[in-house]
């Protein structure tokens, strides 16, 4: 390539970043049309991983989503080491489809990881307002409080990194034995930090699985830090003599969405919503399923849950 020539990839990257540069004091970089959507509903791109950027964006737009929650992590739509080239390409695809990319899902865990700065810098230039962090695990050789006391400074350091890049980082509460499942431990790590830069991506499905009747208390505790949300449903089923939490279509499970959205309204919680589909959205057992049929089944299932969610939001007022 001669010095004055630009490759198509370089040109696209430069053009996308130039047109997406955020205002210095803004925490979002949305167009006027996108800004009119107070709580954009995004599809979690993990469930469209079999499609390229253009295909993923077009399917999301056809279903009726406002945007995409893009996976920027190992094995995701964008690999962290290629974020500088590929995230602008993904942004170009979403813009062409008429939707936004207000949030991404990462595995960011350490403030001093070189890829952390690279991902956050590129994300911000692409207009991403918030990202989901990676999970932390408890070290069983230490007490619970020893673990949390070790992690609290790291959370503060990540908040400082986020502030430098003008982006919000959020930790998802996930059922199980990870940090954040109990809710109060996540609050301990976040207490005293600026929620503008770091907080919670609240998941009511996992909160219900862990909290039973008490999930409301945990949500109230975390509410000052909740700037984004994950929506999905589940129910307990007994299989082979053991109780398991099984993902199901929205509204067919145990999550009390009526009470949840009532609480969301009373606590004045906002931010983008990531809609997850952890149950099969197409016939995975059929090895002869065509790409066209796979696409049709996926759109039908995803649209059903999106319609259910929009109905819940409308009823909540």
Helices and strands as residue ranges (DSSP letters): H 8-20, H 32-35, E 41-44, G 45-48, H 53-63, E 67-71, G 80-82, H 83-97, E 100-105, H 114-125, E 130-132, H 144-165, E 168-172, H 184-190, E 198-203, H 204-211, H 215-222, G 223-225, E 226-231, E 233-239, E 242-248, H 257-266, E 273-275, H 291-316
